[in-house]
Amino acid sequence: MADSDKNLRICSQGHRYYKSSDCPVCPICEQERKPNNGLLSKLGAPARRALENKGITTVQQLSQFNEADILKLHGMGPGSLPKLREALKTEGLSFKD
């Protein structure tokens, strides 16, 4: 996509970025708030926000849900499931049956 197809945006923090969609999320703010470790650090921004919006920030909380429930969350795609399964497995946990 050519830069001419993108619109200059400025977020409330003053970051300047270009986007072609109506998505209001500042990519610079998203990168700055990405955790350095833990469950949410393994995911892309849409999947991370999906879990955060549901109040899921730890693998222990994640283990209380089944895969189908997680996939229903807006922003969560099937590509995130292997990362989530691995994070659960590392802690000796799994998705709820």
WOGIPE-V622188 format. One record per residue. SS is DSSP state (2 for helix, 1 for strand, 0 for the rest). PSI is psi in whole degrees, -180 to 180 (NA if undefined). D_FIRST is the distance of its C-alpha to the first C-alpha in Angstrom with 1 decimal. Layout:
# WOGIPE-V622188
ss={SS SS}
psi={PSI PSI}
d_first={D_FIRST D_FIRST}
This chain:
# WOGIPE-V622188
ss={0 0 2 2 2 0 1 1 1 1 0 0 0 0 0 1 1 1 1 0 0 0 0 0 0 0 2 2 2 2 2 2 2 0 0 0 0 0 2 2 2 2 0 0 2 2 2 2 2 2 2 2 2 0 0 0 0 0 2 2 2 2 0 0 0 0 2 2 2 2 2 0 0 0 0 0 0 2 2 2 2 2 2 2 2 2 2 2 2 2 0 0 0 0 0 0 0}
psi={131 148 -28 -18 -4 151 138 131 155 121 176 -19 -4 4 137 128 163 138 148 -16 176 2 125 0 128 121 -27 -44 -41 -43 -38 -31 0 127 152 -20 172 180 -50 -19 -19 -8 157 167 -46 -43 -40 -46 -36 -46 -43 -43 -25 -4 18 112 -7 161 -31 -43 -41 -37 -11 0 154 165 -39 -41 -41 -42 -21 -17 134 123 -12 126 167 -23 -19 -21 -43 -38 -40 -42 -43 -42 -41 -46 -42 -33 8 24 174 171 152 142 NA}
d_first={0.0 3.8 6.6 8.3 6.6 8.1 11.9 14.3 16.6 20.0 21.8 25.5 26.0 24.3 21.2 18.3 14.8 11.4 10.3 8.7 11.6 15.3 16.1 18.6 18.8 18.4 17.0 19.5 22.4 21.6 21.7 24.9 26.6 26.0 29.5 30.6 32.7 33.8 32.3 29.3 28.3 27.5 24.8 21.2 21.0 20.9 23.8 25.6 25.5 26.7 29.7 30.4 30.4 33.0 35.0 34.5 34.3 36.7 37.3 40.6 39.0 36.5 39.5 40.8 38.0 37.5 34.2 33.8 34.1 31.5 29.0 29.6 28.3 25.0 22.4 24.5 23.4 25.5 23.8 25.6 29.0 29.9 29.3 31.4 34.1 34.4 34.8 37.5 39.2 39.4 41.4 43.5 42.0 40.2 38.6 41.3 42.6}
